[in-house]
Amino acid sequence: MIVLVNGVETPAWDGETVASVLLRVPGAGRRSPVSGTPRLPYCQMGVCFECLAIVDGIASTQGCLVPVRPGMRIESQRGPREISR
C-alpha cells in the first residue's frame, strides 16, 4: 500500500504502524519543541510520545498506536504536543 509522508508517496505494509513508517523515512521524525533536536519513535507502545505526528490532519497522534491505511496522510509534527480542551 502507499501512504503520503510529508507529501511523498511511501510504501507501507499491511498492519504496519505510522511510527514504523516514520523510522524508514529520513528526516520524517518530529523535532523537540524545546531544543529543536530531531526525535524518533522510541518505546513503540504509547508511553514516550516521541512518535507524535499529524495523521490525516489530526495533530499529536501517537503513531505507534495507529495502523496505516492506504492513502493515509502523515506529516511530521514540528511543535509541542497539542492538548485537546
C-alpha positions as CSV (number, residue, x, y, z in Angstrom):
1,M,0.0,0.0,0.0
2,I,1.0,3.6,-0.4
3,V,0.8,6.4,2.2
4,L,1.9,10.0,2.0
5,V,4.7,11.1,4.3
6,N,5.3,14.8,4.2
7,G,3.7,14.8,0.7
8,V,5.9,11.9,-0.7
9,E,4.4,8.6,-1.7
10,T,5.9,6.0,0.7
11,P,5.3,2.2,0.6
12,A,3.9,0.6,3.8
13,W,3.0,-2.9,4.8
14,D,-0.5,-4.1,5.9
15,G,-0.6,-3.9,9.7
16,E,2.4,-1.6,10.0
17,T,2.1,1.4,12.3
18,V,2.6,5.1,11.5
19,A,5.7,5.1,13.8
20,S,7.4,2.3,11.9
21,V,6.9,4.1,8.6
22,L,8.4,7.2,10.1
23,L,11.5,5.2,11.1
24,R,12.2,4.3,7.5
25,V,11.8,7.9,6.1
26,P,14.9,10.1,6.6
27,G,14.1,13.3,8.4
28,A,10.4,12.4,9.0
29,G,10.5,12.3,12.8
30,R,9.4,15.1,14.9
31,R,11.6,17.8,16.5
32,S,11.9,18.6,20.2
33,P,9.7,21.6,21.0
34,V,12.4,22.7,23.5
35,S,15.8,22.3,21.7
36,G,14.7,21.6,18.1
37,T,16.7,18.4,18.0
38,P,15.4,15.5,15.9
39,R,13.4,12.8,17.7
40,L,12.3,9.4,16.6
41,P,9.8,6.8,17.9
42,Y,11.3,5.1,20.9
43,C,9.2,2.9,23.1
44,Q,6.7,1.7,20.4
45,M,4.0,1.2,23.0
46,G,2.4,4.7,23.6
47,V,4.5,5.7,26.7
48,C,7.2,8.1,25.5
49,F,5.3,10.4,23.0
50,E,8.3,10.6,20.7
51,C,6.2,9.3,17.8
52,L,3.8,12.2,17.6
53,A,2.7,13.0,14.1
54,I,-0.1,14.7,12.2
55,V,-2.2,11.9,10.7
56,D,-4.9,12.8,8.3
57,G,-4.9,16.4,9.7
58,I,-5.1,15.4,13.4
59,A,-2.1,16.6,15.3
60,S,-0.5,14.9,18.3
61,T,-1.4,11.4,17.1
62,Q,0.7,8.7,18.7
63,G,2.0,7.0,15.6
64,C,2.9,3.8,17.4
65,L,-0.7,3.1,18.2
66,V,-2.2,3.8,14.7
67,P,-2.1,1.3,11.9
68,V,-1.6,2.7,8.4
69,R,-4.3,2.7,5.8
70,P,-4.0,3.2,2.0
71,G,-3.8,6.9,1.2
72,M,-3.2,8.0,4.8
73,R,-1.5,11.4,5.0
74,I,1.3,11.6,7.6
75,E,3.1,14.8,8.4
76,S,6.0,15.4,10.8
77,Q,5.0,17.3,13.9
78,R,7.3,20.2,14.4
79,G,5.8,21.9,17.5
80,P,4.8,20.8,21.0
81,R,2.1,18.2,21.7
82,E,-1.4,19.7,21.3
83,I,-3.8,19.0,24.2
84,S,-7.5,18.8,23.4
85,R,-9.6,21.1,25.6
